[in-house]
Amino acid sequence: MLYKATSIPQKSLVKDSFLSLEIINWFKMNIEEYRDYCLAKKGVTEGFPFDQKTLVFKVMGKMFALTDVDGFKSVNLKCNPDNALDLREQFHAVQPGYHMSKKHWNTVTINDDAPDQKIYEWIDDSYDLVVKSLTKKLKEELKLMEE
């Protein structure tokens, strides 16, 4: 059986067994859920280093995610350059990072053709990429933090 949400482009048809989520729950992310998910990760802080509307999440002082708090239409996430192009071809919602390095960052439109579960996975990937790039000292500090 195939499902299609009315606002999703034709290319995003998926089989119901593709994900273990109910179709109604695929596209419901809001800024509170996004914020809670990011802040639940070890060593994460939030702030507004650029302006009063761009919410930035950092792990041990290094940025891994950001969004516009006024509209919450998209999020910028760090991405492995090898995967970035594939994701952009696979999902209409994934575009080169807006105001970021196009090689290392993707802008993901919320509630488009990328299910929330995928976006959560990409948040995890972004966090993990930044953690891997931390200095040995920062990695040790992160490891010692309580979860």
C-alpha positions in Angstrom: 0.0 0.0 0.0 1.3 3.5 -0.8 0.6 6.7 1.1 1.0 10.3 0.0 0.5 13.4 2.0 -1.0 16.2 0.0 1.9 18.6 0.4 4.6 16.1 -0.4 6.0 15.9 -3.9 5.2 12.8 -6.0 8.7 11.4 -5.6 8.2 10.9 -1.9 5.8 8.0 -2.0 6.8 5.3 0.4 5.6 1.8 1.3 3.9 1.7 4.7 6.5 -0.9 5.9 9.4 1.5 5.1 9.2 3.0 8.6 7.6 1.6 11.7 5.8 4.9 12.4 2.2 5.7 11.7 1.7 7.9 8.7 0.0 10.5 10.8 3.1 10.9 13.0 5.6 11.3 10.2 5.4 15.0 9.9 4.6 16.7 13.1 7.8 18.0 14.5 7.6 21.4 16.3 10.3 23.6 17.7 9.7 22.4 21.3 10.3 18.8 20.3 13.4 19.7 18.2 14.8 21.8 21.1 14.1 19.1 23.7 15.8 16.5 21.5 18.9 18.5 21.0 19.2 19.5 24.6 18.8 15.9 25.8 22.2 15.1 24.3 25.3 15.1 26.5 27.3 18.4 26.6 24.8 20.4 24.6 24.1 24.1 25.1 21.8 26.5 23.3 22.2 30.1 22.5 21.7 33.0 20.1 25.3 33.9 18.9 24.3 35.5 15.6 21.0 37.3 16.3 17.9 37.1 18.4 16.1 34.6 16.1 18.7 32.0 15.2 18.8 29.3 17.9 22.1 27.5 17.8 22.9 24.2 19.5 26.5 23.4 20.4 28.2 20.4 21.9 31.3 21.4 23.9 31.2 24.8 22.2 31.0 23.5 18.6 27.9 24.0 16.5 25.9 21.0 15.3 22.4 22.4 14.7 20.6 25.7 14.2 17.1 27.0 13.3 15.1 30.2 13.0 12.9 30.4 16.1 10.4 32.7 14.5 9.3 30.4 11.7 10.8 27.0 12.4 10.5 26.0 8.8 13.9 24.4 8.5 17.0 23.3 10.5 20.7 23.4 9.5 22.6 20.2 10.3 26.2 19.1 9.8 26.5 16.2 7.4 29.2 13.9 6.2 30.1 15.3 2.8 29.9 11.7 1.3 26.2 11.6 2.4 25.2 15.2 1.8 24.7 14.9 -2.0 22.9 11.5 -1.7 20.4 13.0 0.8 19.8 16.0 -1.4 19.0 13.7 -4.3 16.8 11.5 -2.1 14.7 14.1 -0.3 13.2 17.4 -1.6 13.4 18.7 2.0 17.2 18.4 2.0 19.1 21.3 0.4 22.7 22.7 0.6 23.2 24.5 3.9 21.8 28.0 3.9 24.5 30.5 4.9 26.8 27.5 5.7 29.4 25.4 4.0 27.5 23.6 1.3 29.9 20.7 1.5 29.4 20.1 5.3 25.9 21.4 6.0 22.4 20.6 4.9 19.3 22.7 5.4 16.3 20.4 6.1 12.8 21.7 5.6 10.5 20.6 8.4 7.3 18.8 7.6 8.2 18.2 3.9 9.1 14.8 2.5 11.6 13.8 5.2 9.8 12.0 8.1 10.6 13.3 11.5 12.4 10.0 12.4 14.9 10.7 9.6 15.4 14.3 10.9 16.1 12.9 14.3 18.6 10.5 12.8 20.3 13.4 11.0 20.4 15.4 14.3 22.2 12.4 15.8 24.6 12.2 12.9 25.3 15.9 13.1 26.0 15.6 16.8 28.2 12.6 16.3 30.2 14.3 13.6 31.0 17.2 15.8 31.9 15.0 18.8 34.3 13.0 16.6 36.0 16.3 15.6 36.5 17.5 19.2 40.0 17.6 20.7 41.0 14.7 23.0 40.7 17.0 26.0 37.1 18.0 25.1 36.2 14.4 24.4 37.4 13.4 27.8 35.4 16.2 29.4 32.3 15.1 27.5 32.8 11.5 28.6 32.9 12.6 32.2 29.6 14.5 32.1 26.5 12.9 33.5 23.9 11.8 31.1 
